[in-house]
């Protein structure tokens, strides 16, 4: 089979045929990995997973779509809750940290 591929490609060496096959397997593996990761993540850049799926599939030369997805599309920070209600004053936080490290200061043993 390798010899037939070598002849079909213009008589290149069998080593090069093996390298091309290894590269093809690697490329397909990276694309499948990117698609699986796309399904698992909650958010992507742009908010449209279907668009990133098309990029991964249609820009498959040299796994360019998968590389773009991992480099750009996956970098979405998780939503941060900045509500004021959940925050403690800095003094309370510091006092709680001191109590955690050194024990309570009011003589109670916990």
N, C-alpha and C positions, 0 to 999 in steps of 0.2 A: 504494500500500500504506500509506504513512504517513497519507494522508488517510482511509483506511478505519479505521485504528487511532484516529485523532483523533475520528472520528464515533462509534466504538464506546465511547470513553472519555468521551463526553458533550460533544464539540465543543471539547476543549482545543486549544490552538495546536500547530502542527507542531513548533515549537521545543521544547516540553515533551515531545512524543512522542520526539523525538531524544534529549533528555536522559534520559528514562526508559529508552530502549534502550541508551544508553551506560552507564547505571548498572547495568542488567541484565548487560551484557557484563562490566563490571568485577567485579560480584559473582560471576559464574560463574568468571571468571578467578582470583579470589582463592581460591575454594573448590577449584578444580583444583590450584592451586599448593600449597595446604595439604595436599591428599591426596597429591600427589607427594612433598612434603617428608616427610610421615608415613611413606611407604614407604621413603624413603632413610635416615632416622635410625635409630640402633640402639636408643635408649632414650627413653621418654617418661615423664612423671609418671604414676604409678599402674601403670606397666609393661604396660598393656594397649592395644595399638595399635588393636584392633578397636573398643574403647570410644570412642577419640578419632575414629575414622572415623565412627561413628554420630553423635557430637556435631557434627562438621563437616557431615554430610549433613542431619541433622534440624533443626539450628538454622541453617538457611540464610537466614532473614530478615535482611537487611542484612549478610550474611556473618558473623553473630554466632559461629557455630561455628568458622569459620576464625580469627577474631580471638581467641577463647578459646584455641584450640590454640596460636597463636603467642605469646600472652601468658603462658599458664600451662603448657600441656602439653609444650612443647618444652624447658623449663628444667630439664634433668636434667644435673648435672655428670657428667663421665666418672669411672669408678671410679679411685680413687687407690690405688696400692700403697704401703702404709706399712710394708713389711717392714723389719726392723732389719738384716737381712743385707746389703742393698744399700747401706746408708748408710756413708759414710766419716766418720771422726772429723773435727771441724772443723779441727784442725791440719793434717791431710793435705790437705784441700781448699784451705786457704789457701796452703800450700806449693806445691801444684800450680798454683794461680792465679798466684802470683809467678813460678814457673818459666815459665809460659806467656807472661806479659807481658814478663819481663826476661831470660829465658834461664836455663839451669841455673846454679847457684851453685858447683858442684864443679869447674869449669874445663873440663868437657866441652863441645865445640862440636857442636851437633846439625845 
